[in-house]
Amino acid sequence: MTTENKTKRTQAGVSSFLSKIKDPKRRGECQALVKLMQEASGEKPAMWGTSIVGFGMYHYRGRSGREGDWFITGFSPRVQALTIYAMPGVDSFPELMRSLGKYTTGKSCIYVKKLDDVHLPTLKKLVQASFKELKRLGFRIEAE
């Protein structure tokens, strides 16, 4: 039995989502991330669920038989930190992670207290590397 992802791409507007972020500093950081990720990926931003801004899309099929579509990179403005997603997993990019700056991680998540804590040119390279790595691994990258 396979289950569907609860978080899916929606038709909600990214600009509308960002405009509702109360903290002006966090809102500005998110607008800067949209610009950086769009330039690095060549993809337009899209809302995934109610709080994730994603770029690009790939189709996956796991060993369990679960399959679906997911964004390649993106971010979410959480209360505690900006969560930046690198779907191949942060372990795929040890060199870039060493020069990224101040952050903590999960498997595919980079948690940043403030955008000034990270080296933006390195973050841009990380976004580009995420797209290249998923293609190298044979994931089907979907056209938007």
Secondary structure by P-SEA (a helix, b strand, c coil): cccccccccccccaaaaaaacccaaaaaaaaaaaaaaaaaccbbbbbccccccccbbbbbbccccbbbbbbccccccccccbbbbbcccccccaaaaaacccccccccbbbbcccccccaaaaaaaaaaaaaaaaaaccccccc
